[in-house]
Amino acid sequence: MQSYRLTINDDWFYLSTEYNIADLKTALSAAVHSGGGFVDVVSSMRSHVSMLITAHSTVKIETINAIDLPDLGDDTTVTSTQYLDDNYWLD
């Protein structure tokens, strides 16, 4: 089984295997072509994230094998550490 990891600049999100990657690519491209815009993403943990995408955003979509995914049962975070602080976090 495989999943996807979306990286925008230095921040990353795991996406479920059911995620429509073609639609995501279309939304990201449309945001850039229109001069910037918000793109909505639902992570594998079912949290909703709206990200502002501009022509200066670095975007990467990777295919991740299930064996390389973090174990959700332990305390390992499934997002980049830039989102973690005492009052706020996204997965």
ABEGO torsion letter per residue (X at the ends): XBBBBBBBEABBBBBBAABBAAAAAAAAAAAAAAGEBBBBBBBAAGBBBBBBBBAABBBBBBBBBAAABBBAABABBABBAAABBAABBBX
